[in-house]
């Protein structure tokens, strides 16, 4: 399955054994803590903690590096553009024509870029340690309708398949001499039409096969569903939730202070 959509790494670590609802709470708590702060040191500390957590869970460096490889261009763009659009504070490091860069604006841009990275790694922690079936099962236990959960599971399962189909069509077209990158923008848009038509036909065939498969298994919306391995909260989950609650309460208490406040 394509790594672009399926990030799960099968391990038997403590992180993998946590209930998916607990890991969703970890993501929500991370979002709250990160959005409450604008300090570079807080972002760096969180990133260091997440990397340590992922490594103790047996997540390989290649999977961590995969996310960094996709996040660093966005981080760099935020760091460059932030001081140009929010040039407040003192001291001024550069003042030329319409460009005014100050030290606080640079620090704010760095903090904003690192915050985006930290938020991405918070979600990565959930995705690499939770299989698609348990992720959907956790969402259903939190109140998501089963039909919606099934739709999400199908999307997570078949998006990589459609991506692979598109890549196969792309490779087949290029093997026949298709080179859209050397054409104009209008010619390039028209050149993509045969590829998109083939992809739509493949998607319709896939949807038809999926419909027959659901009908053969007796799927009926609205009926109560059971699972072979139901989710159960263990002591480690409750301890983790207690720690998260304490962290959020402490962050709210210190929000106007020098640690997390601006």
RAKA-V261222 format. One record per residue. N is the residue number from 1. SS is DSSP state (H for helix, E for strand, C for the rest). OMEGA is omega in degrees with one decimal (* if undefined). D_CENTER is the distance of its C-alpha to the mean C-alpha in Angstrom with 1 decimal. Layout:
BEGIN
N/SS/OMEGA/D_CENTER ; N/SS/OMEGA/D_CENTER
END
This chain:
BEGIN
1/C/-176.4/16.9 ; 2/C/179.2/14.9 ; 3/C/-178.1/12.4 ; 4/C/-177.8/10.4 ; 5/C/179.9/9.5 ; 6/C/-177.4/10.7 ; 7/C/-173.1/9.4 ; 8/C/175.8/11.8 ; 9/C/-176.3/14.6 ; 10/C/177.4/17.8 ; 11/C/177.1/19.5 ; 12/C/-173.9/21.9 ; 13/C/177.7/20.8 ; 14/H/179.5/21.0 ; 15/H/178.7/17.2 ; 16/H/-177.3/17.2 ; 17/H/177.5/20.2 ; 18/C/176.3/18.8 ; 19/C/179.9/18.6 ; 20/H/177.2/15.2 ; 21/H/176.6/16.4 ; 22/H/179.7/16.9 ; 23/H/173.0/13.4 ; 24/H/175.8/12.2 ; 25/H/176.6/14.9 ; 26/H/178.4/13.7 ; 27/H/180.0/10.4 ; 28/H/178.9/12.7 ; 29/H/178.0/15.3 ; 30/H/178.4/13.2 ; 31/H/-179.4/12.3 ; 32/H/-177.9/16.1 ; 33/H/-177.1/17.3 ; 34/H/-179.9/15.4 ; 35/H/177.5/16.4 ; 36/H/-174.7/19.9 ; 37/C/174.3/20.5 ; 38/C/-177.7/21.1 ; 39/C/-179.6/22.5 ; 40/H/-178.0/21.5 ; 41/H/177.4/22.7 ; 42/H/179.4/20.4 ; 43/H/179.3/17.3 ; 44/H/179.0/18.8 ; 45/H/179.4/19.8 ; 46/H/179.0/16.4 ; 47/H/177.7/14.9 ; 48/H/179.5/18.0 ; 49/H/179.9/17.7 ; 50/H/177.7/14.1 ; 51/H/177.5/15.4 ; 52/H/178.9/18.4 ; 53/H/-179.9/16.7 ; 54/H/-180.0/14.8 ; 55/H/177.1/18.1 ; 56/H/176.9/20.1 ; 57/C/177.4/18.0 ; 58/C/178.4/18.9 ; 59/C/-176.7/15.7 ; 60/C/178.9/17.2 ; 61/H/-179.5/17.1 ; 62/H/179.3/16.3 ; 63/H/176.5/12.8 ; 64/H/178.3/12.3 ; 65/H/177.5/14.1 ; 66/H/179.5/12.1 ; 67/H/177.8/9.1 ; 68/H/179.7/12.1 ; 69/H/178.6/13.7 ; 70/H/-177.4/11.2 ; 71/H/-172.7/10.8 ; 72/H/176.3/14.6 ; 73/H/178.2/16.0 ; 74/H/178.5/14.1 ; 75/H/179.3/15.2 ; 76/H/179.8/18.6 ; 77/H/178.3/19.0 ; 78/H/-178.7/18.3 ; 79/H/-179.0/20.7 ; 80/H/-173.4/23.3 ; 81/H/-176.6/23.2 ; 82/H/179.5/22.9 ; 83/H/-179.2/26.5 ; 84/H/-176.6/27.9 ; 85/H/179.0/27.0 ; 86/C/-173.3/27.5 ; 87/C/-177.6/30.5 ; 88/C/174.9/31.7 ; 89/C/178.5/33.4 ; 90/C/2.0/35.7 ; 91/C/179.0/36.7 ; 92/E/179.6/36.4 ; 93/E/-179.8/35.5 ; 94/E/177.9/36.0 ; 95/E/-176.3/37.9 ; 96/E/179.4/38.7 ; 97/C/180.0/39.3 ; 98/C/-176.2/36.3 ; 99/E/177.2/34.0 ; 100/E/-176.3/34.1 ; 101/E/179.0/31.8 ; 102/E/179.1/32.1 ; 103/H/176.9/30.9 ; 104/H/179.3/29.2 ; 105/H/176.2/27.3 ; 106/H/179.0/26.2 ; 107/H/178.2/25.0 ; 108/H/177.1/23.2 ; 109/H/177.5/21.4 ; 110/H/178.5/20.5 ; 111/H/179.7/19.3 ; 112/H/178.1/17.2 ; 113/H/179.0/15.6 ; 114/H/177.1/15.0 ; 115/H/177.7/13.6 ; 116/H/176.9/10.8 ; 117/H/-178.9/10.3 ; 118/H/177.6/10.7 ; 119/H/178.5/8.2 ; 120/H/179.5/5.4 ; 121/H/174.6/7.4 ; 122/H/178.0/7.9 ; 123/H/179.4/4.7 ; 124/H/179.0/5.6 ; 125/H/177.1/8.9 ; 126/H/-172.2/8.6 ; 127/H/-176.6/7.4 ; 128/H/-175.3/10.0 ; 129/H/-177.1/12.6 ; 130/C/177.0/12.7 ; 131/C/-177.7/14.1 ; 132/H/-178.8/13.5 ; 133/H/179.5/17.0 ; 134/H/176.5/16.6 ; 135/H/179.2/13.4 ; 136/H/178.5/15.3 ; 137/H/177.1/18.4 ; 138/H/177.7/17.0 ; 139/H/178.5/16.0 ; 140/H/178.4/19.5 ; 141/H/177.4/21.1 ; 142/C/176.3/19.7 ; 143/C/177.8/21.5 ; 144/C/177.7/19.5 ; 145/C/-176.8/22.2 ; 146/H/-179.0/22.5 ; 147/H/177.5/22.7 ; 148/H/177.8/19.4 ; 149/H/176.7/17.9 ; 150/H/177.4/19.7 ; 151/H/177.4/18.5 ; 152/H/179.1/14.8 ; 153/H/178.4/15.9 ; 154/H/179.0/17.8 ; 155/H/179.6/15.1 ; 156/H/-178.4/12.8 ; 157/H/-170.1/16.1 ; 158/H/173.0/17.6 ; 159/H/175.8/15.0 ; 160/H/179.2/15.3 ; 161/H/177.3/19.0 ; 162/H/176.4/19.4 ; 163/H/177.2/17.6 ; 164/H/176.7/20.2 ; 165/H/178.2/22.9 ; 166/H/-179.5/22.2 ; 167/H/178.0/22.3 ; 168/H/177.7/25.6 ; 169/H/178.6/27.1 ; 170/H/-179.1/26.2 ; 171/H/179.2/27.9 ; 172/H/178.5/30.8 ; 173/H/-180.0/31.4 ; 174/H/176.9/31.3 ; 175/H/177.9/33.7 ; 176/C/175.3/36.1 ; 177/C/-179.7/36.1 ; 178/C/-178.9/33.4 ; 179/C/-175.8/32.5 ; 180/H/-176.8/30.9 ; 181/H/-180.0/29.9 ; 182/H/-178.5/33.6 ; 183/C/175.7/34.3 ; 184/C/-177.4/34.2 ; 185/H/179.8/31.4 ; 186/H/178.8/33.3 ; 187/H/178.8/34.3 ; 188/H/178.4/30.8 ; 189/H/178.4/29.6 ; 190/H/-179.2/32.5 ; 191/H/-179.2/31.9 ; 192/C/-176.0/28.5 ; 193/H/179.0/30.1 ; 194/H/178.3/31.4 ; 195/H/179.7/28.0 ; 196/H/177.8/26.4 ; 197/H/178.1/29.4 ; 198/H/179.1/29.1 ; 199/H/178.6/25.4 ; 200/H/178.4/26.3 ; 201/H/178.2/29.2 ; 202/H/179.1/27.1 ; 203/H/178.7/24.6 ; 204/H/177.0/27.6 ; 205/H/178.6/29.1 ; 206/H/178.8/26.0 ; 207/H/178.6/25.9 ; 208/H/178.1/29.6 ; 209/H/179.0/29.3 ; 210/H/177.6/26.5 ; 211/H/178.6/28.8 ; 212/H/179.7/31.7 ; 213/H/178.0/29.7 ; 214/H/178.5/28.8 ; 215/H/179.8/32.4 ; 216/H/179.3/33.8 ; 217/C/174.6/31.9 ; 218/C/-179.0/33.3 ; 219/C/178.2/30.2 ; 220/C/179.8/31.3 ; 221/C/177.2/29.2 ; 222/C/180.0/30.2 ; 223/C/179.4/31.5 ; 224/C/-177.8/30.4 ; 225/C/176.2/28.4 ; 226/C/178.8/28.7 ; 227/C/-179.9/26.6 ; 228/C/179.9/28.2 ; 229/C/-178.6/26.1 ; 230/C/179.3/25.4 ; 231/C/176.8/23.0 ; 232/C/176.2/25.0 ; 233/C/179.1/24.3 ; 234/C/-177.4/26.0 ; 235/H/179.2/27.4 ; 236/H/178.4/24.5 ; 237/H/-179.6/22.2 ; 238/H/176.4/24.7 ; 239/H/179.4/25.2 ; 240/H/178.5/21.5 ; 241/H/178.3/21.5 ; 242/H/178.5/24.7 ; 243/H/178.8/23.4 ; 244/H/178.7/20.4 ; 245/H/178.8/23.0 ; 246/H/179.4/25.2 ; 247/H/-179.6/22.7 ; 248/H/178.9/21.9 ; 249/H/178.5/25.6 ; 250/H/179.8/26.5 ; 251/H/178.0/24.0 ; 252/H/-180.0/25.6 ; 253/H/-177.2/29.0 ; 254/C/-173.2/28.4 ; 255/C/-179.0/26.7 ; 256/C/-178.8/29.9 ; 257/C/-175.8/30.7 ; 258/C/-174.6/30.3 ; 259/C/-178.1/27.5 ; 260/C/-177.4/24.6 ; 261/C/-179.1/26.5 ; 262/C/*/27.0
END
